[in-house]
Amino acid sequence: MKKVDLVYTRLRTEERMLTDALRARGCTVETHADSDLALSLNRERWKDGGTVVMRAMSFTRARYLSAILEVKGSRVLNTARSIATCGDKALTTLALAEHDIPMPWAFLGFEQDACVAEMERRGYPCVTKPVLGSWGRMVARVDGTHAAEGMMSMRFEMGGAQDHVALVQQYIDKPGYDLRVYVIGEAVGGMRRRSEHWVTNTARGAVPERYEVPASHARLAERAARAVGGEMVAVDLLETRGGEVMVNEINHCVEFARSIEFTGLPLPELMADYILRATR
């Protein structure tokens, strides 16, 4: 009988559905709260070095726990490299650039004047976002010089060192939605997120619906997943009003509880099948 260790922050609907799907396939699942873990920094095996499904909600915890467990001989899904890359929007962008994957232009800056000058050079509107973060938080559209100066002043005068990094990205005039493709080894389906607001996260009120992923979108999402080393990821695509499709972000801890009823995709079952194929 195969055994899987699942590390979680909270046993949300996603974790419960995934655990149920694994157990329904005859797999033994042992769950571990990340808050309870204190792991030695050596090569001593943890839980016989088997398969670990990393579902920690904290990027910091997930990154470190995955790295430690891999050194201890565990097969971690997703890998520490993938989590570190996907969880940092600047590193995600660099990985996509390295593999020549279409994406909005973007730059990184560390001082207000330099960032405003570069935004002036590239033109407005544009988007600024934190390098670390999710659910569309602290993402802002910048429409002109005064807004740029205000946003950059806030960016560099508040928070800690990690906040004093400005990621600025091309604003894409979307046709009222963005696209998410689920890649579990391969593209398995997708979701369209509709909203009247330019930010189309479901956490910000966007309405999810299923869309049949065309082959070109599937190939693009799979290329993006490979670029970041992701095995079970959600690839967010942006489509222009002219039909051009680009990769925006990649999520390493796939959330689906809000969307599964709209898409009809059996994501927990598909993930369980993939995990079992990867389990030693």
N, C-alpha and C positions, 0 to 999 in steps of 0.2 A: 504493500500500500504506500502510495506516495504521500509525502508530508511537506507542508508549506508553513513558514512562519510569516505572519502578517503584522507589520509594525504600523501603529495608528496613533493619531492624536486624540480624536474622538471617533467612536464607532457610529459614523453617520450612515445614512441610507446606502451610500455607495459601498462602504466597507461591509455592511451586513449583506447586501445583495451579492457581492463578490465572494464572501465567505460561504454563503448558502450555495452558490453555484459550484464552488470547489468541492464542498462536502457532498453535493448531489452526484458528483463524479467519482465518489469513493475516496477522496483525498482527505487526509487528516490535516486540520488547520489549527494552529496554535496562535493566538493573538497576544500582542505585547504593546502596552501603552508606552509611547516614547518617553513619557515623564518618569517611568519606572526604570529606565535603562541607564546603567553606568558601566561602560564597557572599557576593558583594559586596552591600552594601546600597544598590543603585541600580536603575534601570529597565532596565539592560542585559539583554537576553534570555538565557535559559539553555536550551540545547538547542532553539533555534528557537521557544521559547514554546509547545510543544505540550501534550498531555495528560500529567498526572503522577498516578499512583496512589500515595497516601501510606500506606505500611504500616510506618512507624517505630513501634516498640513504646513508646518514651518519649513521654509526653504533651508534655513540654517541647520535645523535638526536633521532634515532628510539628507542634506549634503554630507554632513559629518558622519551620520550613522551609516550611510551607504559606503562611504570610503573606509570606515573602520571594518565593517562586515566583509567587504571584499578582500581586505588584507587578511582577514581571518579565514578566508576560503569559501565564503558564501557566494552563491549566484544571486545577485540582487537585481530586481526589476522595479524601476529602471536603474541603470548603472549610476555610480557617483559622477562620472563624467557627463552623462546626459543631464542629470539633475542640475549640476553646477552650470552647464551651458544654458539650459532652458530657463532656469531661474533668474538669470541675469540677462536682461534684454540687450545689453551691449555685446555680450559674448554670443548670444543667439545671432545677432546681426552679423557679427564677424564670421561665424561659422557658415551662414548662408552666403556671405560674400565670397568666402574661400572656395565655395562650390558653385559659384556663378548662378545662384538661384535668384530669380527676379524678386525684388522687394522695393519698398519705398526708399528714396535716398534718406540718409541719416548721418548725423555727426554727433560727436561727443565733445563737450567743452568743460572747462574747470574754472572759468572766471566770467563775470557778467559781461564785461565790455567785449571780450572775444566772441562770446555766444551771440550777443545782439548784432555785432558786425557781420557774423556769418549768416544769421537769419536775414539781415538786410540784403546781403549779396545774393542769397538763394531765392528770396521772395516770400511773401505771405499769401495765404495763410499757411501755417505749419503747426506741428503738434509737439508739445513737450511732455515728457513722462519720466517717472523715476526708473532707474535701471533695475531696481528690485521692487516688486509689488505685483498685485493681481487684482482682478475684478473691476478694472477700470478706475481704480482709485488714483487720485492726484494726476490724472491725465487732463491736459488743458489744450484748447485750440488758441493759437496766437494769431491775431488778425492784423497787427500793425506794430509800429515802433513803440508806442506808449505801452501797449500790452506786453511786448517783449521785455521792455525795461522793468516793468512791474513784476512779471513772472520770474525773471532771472534774479532780481533783487531778493525776492522771497526764497528762491532756491538756494542762494549762496549765503544768506544771512540767518537762516533758520536750520535747526536740526544738527545732526552730527556729520562726520567726515563723509560717510556714505551718501548723504543727501547732497553734498556739494559736488555733484556730478550731474551735468545737464545732458540728457539724451534728447535731441531734437530730430524730428522725423517729418518727412513730406506729408502734407495733408492730402488724403485721397477723397475725392468727391464721389462717394458711393451712391448707388441707386436705392438707398433706403434699407440696406441690409449688408451683413458680411456673411462669410461662409466658414464653417468649421468641418474639417475632415478628420475622422477618427482613423488612426493608423495603429493597428494591432498586428505587427509583423508586416501587414499590407493594409492598404486602404479598405475599410469594411463598410463605410457609409458616411453620411454627413448630416449637417444641420444648417439651416439658414436662420439667421437671427435678424428679425425685422424691428426697426425702430424709427420714429420720426426724429430722434436725437442722433447726432453724428457719432456718439459713443454707443456701440451696439452690443454691449455685454448684457447677458441675461440678468446678472447681478444689478444692473442699472435699469432694468425694466424692459429689455428687448424681448420680443415674443418669438419663441423657437418654433421651427417647423422643419419637417424632413425635406431634404432635397436629394434627388438622384444624382450622385456624383459622376460627372462625365469622365471619360478615361483621361483626358488631359489634366483635369484637376487632381485625379487620383495619382497620376504619375508625379505631378508637382509636389503633392503632399508627401509621397513616399521618398522623393529626393530630399525634401527638407528634413524628414525624420532621420534619414541616414546621415545627413550632414551634422546633426547634433547627437548621433548615436542613440536615438530614441527607439524603443521597441513598442511601447504602449503609450502613445501620445495623441494629443489633439492639436492639429495644425490649423491655425486661423489664417484664412485667405481674405484678401481685399480685392474687390472687383471694381474697376472704374466704369463710368457710364458708357465708355467706348468698348467695354468688354475685355480689357486687359486684366489679367489676374496676377497678383503678387502675394508672397508670403509675408505675413505681419508678425505673428508670434507663435510660439509652440509651448504647449502646456504639458508638463511631465507627470502631473498627478491629475488624471482625467476625472472631471466631475460630470456626472450625467443624470443625477436624480431629478433635476428640474426639466430635463429635456427628453428623457427616455420615453415618456408617455406620448410625446408629440412625434418623435421620430420613428417609434416602433422598432428601433434597433436593439437586439439582444446583447447589449454591450457586456454585462457581467458574464454571460455565458461565453461570449467570444474571448474575453480576457481570461476566463478560467481555462478554456481550451489551450490558449497560447501559453499560459503559465505551466500547465501540465506537460506540454511538449518540451518546455525548457527545464523542467524539474529532473534532477538526477535520480 
